[in-house]
Amino acid sequence: MNYRVVVAHEAEKVLDRLDRPTEQRVRARFLQLAEDPFDSRLSAPLTERPGVRKSRVGGWRILFTVDRDARVLFVATVDTRGQVYKHS
């Protein structure tokens, strides 16, 4: 039950600026989310934004949406906890 992961350009730019171990941890989480994006151990819905989910990797947050019909997980934002909720 894999989902295809699509990373937004802005999120990709943030990943490029991360140190190597952190980038690898975040990208590993993408693969875990592709297996089951609704696993409560990996992600939770945002209450203020319907349809958007969040996942925590250390001090970093991943905001994403899921298209069940197309089986696509769209990563919209990757940023620190203090900044991620100010985007979009």
C-alpha positions as a LaTeX table, in Angstrom:
\begin{tabular}{lrrr}
\hline
Residue & $x$ (\AA) & $y$ (\AA) & $z$ (\AA) \\
\hline
Met1 & 0.00 & 0.00 & 0.00 \\
Asn2 & 2.72 & 2.46 & $-1.02$ \\
Tyr3 & 2.07 & 6.07 & $-1.85$ \\
Arg4 & 4.20 & 8.02 & $-4.32$ \\
Val5 & 6.02 & 10.86 & $-2.54$ \\
Val6 & 6.07 & 14.26 & $-4.26$ \\
Val7 & 8.18 & 16.97 & $-2.60$ \\
Ala8 & 7.39 & 20.65 & $-3.23$ \\
His9 & 10.20 & 22.80 & $-4.62$ \\
Glu10 & 10.36 & 24.92 & $-1.43$ \\
Ala11 & 10.62 & 21.82 & 0.75 \\
Glu12 & 13.37 & 20.45 & $-1.50$ \\
Lys13 & 15.33 & 23.70 & $-1.10$ \\
Val14 & 15.13 & 23.36 & 2.69 \\
Leu15 & 16.33 & 19.75 & 2.50 \\
Asp16 & 19.31 & 20.83 & 0.40 \\
Arg17 & 20.39 & 23.23 & 3.18 \\
Leu18 & 20.21 & 20.64 & 5.98 \\
Asp19 & 23.22 & 18.81 & 7.32 \\
Arg20 & 23.57 & 15.31 & 5.88 \\
Pro21 & 22.36 & 13.24 & 8.88 \\
Thr22 & 19.25 & 15.39 & 9.38 \\
Glu23 & 18.41 & 15.30 & 5.68 \\
Gln24 & 18.73 & 11.51 & 5.70 \\
Arg25 & 16.44 & 11.24 & 8.74 \\
Val26 & 13.80 & 13.45 & 7.09 \\
Arg27 & 13.99 & 11.54 & 3.80 \\
Ala28 & 13.74 & 8.25 & 5.72 \\
Arg29 & 10.53 & 9.56 & 7.27 \\
Phe30 & 9.17 & 10.24 & 3.76 \\
Leu31 & 9.62 & 6.53 & 3.02 \\
Gln32 & 7.93 & 5.54 & 6.28 \\
Leu33 & 5.02 & 7.85 & 5.50 \\
Ala34 & 4.75 & 6.40 & 1.98 \\
Glu35 & 4.01 & 3.02 & 3.59 \\
Asp36 & 1.17 & 4.36 & 5.75 \\
Pro37 & 0.69 & 8.15 & 5.96 \\
Phe38 & $-2.13$ & 7.75 & 8.48 \\
Asp39 & $-0.12$ & 5.78 & 11.06 \\
Ser40 & $-0.70$ & 7.68 & 14.32 \\
Arg41 & 2.87 & 6.91 & 15.44 \\
Leu42 & 4.24 & 8.82 & 12.43 \\
Ser43 & 1.80 & 11.64 & 11.78 \\
Ala44 & $-1.20$ & 13.55 & 13.07 \\
Pro45 & $-3.77$ & 15.84 & 11.45 \\
Leu46 & $-3.46$ & 19.60 & 11.88 \\
Thr47 & $-6.54$ & 20.90 & 13.63 \\
Glu48 & $-6.42$ & 24.37 & 12.07 \\
Arg49 & $-5.91$ & 23.10 & 8.49 \\
Pro50 & $-8.24$ & 20.30 & 7.38 \\
Gly51 & $-6.60$ & 17.76 & 5.09 \\
Val52 & $-3.05$ & 18.66 & 6.19 \\
Arg53 & $-1.02$ & 16.28 & 8.33 \\
Lys54 & 2.22 & 16.79 & 10.27 \\
Ser55 & 5.12 & 14.54 & 11.13 \\
Arg56 & 7.93 & 15.27 & 13.58 \\
Val57 & 11.59 & 14.40 & 13.02 \\
Gly58 & 13.56 & 15.79 & 15.96 \\
Gly59 & 13.14 & 19.57 & 15.90 \\
Trp60 & 11.87 & 19.50 & 12.30 \\
Arg61 & 8.29 & 19.23 & 11.06 \\
Ile62 & 6.96 & 17.89 & 7.78 \\
Leu63 & 3.58 & 19.15 & 6.58 \\
Phe64 & 1.92 & 17.05 & 3.92 \\
Thr65 & $-1.35$ & 16.15 & 2.25 \\
Val66 & $-2.50$ & 12.77 & 0.97 \\
Asp67 & $-4.50$ & 12.03 & $-2.17$ \\
Arg68 & $-5.95$ & 8.58 & $-1.50$ \\
Asp69 & $-7.35$ & 8.12 & $-5.01$ \\
Ala70 & $-4.10$ & 8.98 & $-6.83$ \\
Arg71 & $-2.02$ & 7.38 & $-4.02$ \\
Val72 & 0.17 & 10.47 & $-3.73$ \\
Leu73 & 1.72 & 11.94 & $-0.60$ \\
Phe74 & 2.55 & 15.61 & $-1.28$ \\
Val75 & 5.18 & 17.11 & 1.04 \\
Ala76 & 4.36 & 20.82 & 1.18 \\
Thr77 & 6.77 & 22.10 & 3.82 \\
Val78 & 9.77 & 21.00 & 5.86 \\
Asp79 & 10.94 & 23.45 & 8.52 \\
Thr80 & 11.70 & 23.90 & 12.19 \\
Arg81 & 8.87 & 23.71 & 14.69 \\
Gly82 & 8.84 & 27.45 & 15.26 \\
Gln83 & 8.62 & 28.32 & 11.57 \\
Val84 & 6.69 & 25.53 & 9.87 \\
Tyr85 & 3.21 & 26.67 & 10.87 \\
Lys86 & 3.84 & 30.19 & 9.51 \\
His87 & 4.12 & 28.86 & 5.92 \\
Ser88 & 1.27 & 28.59 & 3.45 \\
\hline
\end{tabular}
